[in-house]
Amino acid sequence: MKKIISKILAGVVIMAAAACTKIDNYDGPNASLQGNILSSEGGNLQTSGGSTQIWMQQIGWTSPQTIPSKFDGTYQDTKLFKSSYKVVPTGGAFWPVTDTTVVNISQGTKHDFTVTPYIVIKNFQSSLTGTTLTLTFDIDAPIAAGLPTIKDVQPYVNTTSLVGSGASIRDYSDLNSKPINKNFTDMVAADKSITLTVPNLLPGRTFFVRVGVRLADSYNSSNFSEIVRVDVPNN
């Protein structure tokens, strides 16, 4: 009896070992998707790290995933499974995109999205006097009716070119914000030409600077200017 049981157990072990060594024939995630998030007003939509995302769901699967945007309004993911996906940009300071697009993703797939920003920053200029930085710009709204309330405007200052929400020096950025708390339609012309000041920059340092306009949408999202470099001379 013991010999029979031993033979049965040996057979179970052999079968289990064979199951464990079975080769996985599924292809790995070797497809990719990249592109631009374009502004309807021209150029890429300037974003902040991850503030805008590409929402995507593989057709036939229930769990969605996202690709974060880069600061220059581009995005990329090189570890996707080859398949068809429903995709849509979300989370940024632009009018919601309600219709998803189906994209067949394989190696090197490219797809651009065009969105309408809440606010467009125009005529952005920077000037340095001693260690005080002055930033001027105008704001406009491609669609004014129904626009979320403008909460505030602020500079974003960092020592690297990665500068924006969550990537800035607080004493130069958050502390120099300016509250607005108005609807765009209630703002007069003078309200739409804005000046921000950043004092006491460290001499001999290089900073990267942009401005942002934050709105009271569900994401507390901001529209951003391009990034400029500011070299502060030694005293």
Secondary structure in CASP SS format (residue, H / E / C, confidence):
PFRMAT SS
TARGET T0000
AUTHOR 0000-0000-0000
METHOD secondary structure of the structure
MODEL  1
M C 1.00
K H 1.00
K H 1.00
I H 1.00
I H 1.00
S H 1.00
K H 1.00
I H 1.00
L H 1.00
A H 1.00
G H 1.00
V H 1.00
V H 1.00
I H 1.00
M H 1.00
A H 1.00
A H 1.00
A H 1.00
A H 1.00
C H 1.00
T C 1.00
K C 1.00
I C 1.00
D C 1.00
N C 1.00
Y C 1.00
D C 1.00
G C 1.00
P C 1.00
N C 1.00
A E 1.00
S E 1.00
L E 1.00
Q E 1.00
G E 1.00
N E 1.00
I E 1.00
L E 1.00
S E 1.00
S C 1.00
E C 1.00
G C 1.00
G C 1.00
N E 1.00
L C 1.00
Q C 1.00
T C 1.00
S C 1.00
G C 1.00
G C 1.00
S C 1.00
T C 1.00
Q E 1.00
I E 1.00
W E 1.00
M E 1.00
Q E 1.00
Q E 1.00
I C 1.00
G C 1.00
W C 1.00
T C 1.00
S C 1.00
P C 1.00
Q E 1.00
T E 1.00
I E 1.00
P E 1.00
S C 1.00
K C 1.00
F C 1.00
D C 1.00
G C 1.00
T E 1.00
Y E 1.00
Q E 1.00
D E 1.00
T E 1.00
K E 1.00
L E 1.00
F C 1.00
K C 1.00
S E 1.00
S E 1.00
Y E 1.00
K E 1.00
V E 1.00
V E 1.00
P E 1.00
T E 1.00
G C 1.00
G C 1.00
A C 1.00
F E 1.00
W C 1.00
P C 1.00
V C 1.00
T C 1.00
D C 1.00
T C 1.00
T E 1.00
V E 1.00
V E 1.00
N E 1.00
I E 1.00
S C 1.00
Q C 1.00
G C 1.00
T E 1.00
K E 1.00
H C 1.00
D C 1.00
F E 1.00
T E 1.00
V E 1.00
T C 1.00
P E 1.00
Y C 1.00
I C 1.00
V E 1.00
I E 1.00
K E 1.00
N E 1.00
F E 1.00
Q E 1.00
S E 1.00
S E 1.00
L E 1.00
T E 1.00
G C 1.00
T C 1.00
T E 1.00
L E 1.00
T E 1.00
L E 1.00
T E 1.00
F E 1.00
D E 1.00
I E 1.00
D E 1.00
A C 1.00
P C 1.00
I C 1.00
A C 1.00
A C 1.00
G C 1.00
L C 1.00
P C 1.00
T C 1.00
I E 1.00
K E 1.00
D E 1.00
V E 1.00
Q E 1.00
P E 1.00
Y E 1.00
V E 1.00
N E 1.00
T C 1.00
T C 1.00
S C 1.00
L C 1.00
V C 1.00
G E 1.00
S C 1.00
G C 1.00
A E 1.00
S C 1.00
I C 1.00
R C 1.00
D C 1.00
Y C 1.00
S C 1.00
D H 1.00
L H 1.00
N H 1.00
S C 1.00
K E 1.00
P E 1.00
I E 1.00
N E 1.00
K E 1.00
N C 1.00
F H 1.00
T H 1.00
D H 1.00
M C 1.00
V C 1.00
A H 1.00
A H 1.00
D H 1.00
K H 1.00
S E 1.00
I E 1.00
T E 1.00
L E 1.00
T E 1.00
V E 1.00
P C 1.00
N C 1.00
L C 1.00
L C 1.00
P C 1.00
G C 1.00
R C 1.00
T E 1.00
F E 1.00
F E 1.00
V E 1.00
R E 1.00
V E 1.00
G E 1.00
V E 1.00
R E 1.00
L E 1.00
A C 1.00
D C 1.00
S C 1.00
Y C 1.00
N C 1.00
S C 1.00
S E 1.00
N E 1.00
F E 1.00
S C 1.00
E C 1.00
I C 1.00
V E 1.00
R E 1.00
V E 1.00
D E 1.00
V C 1.00
P C 1.00
N C 1.00
N C 1.00
END
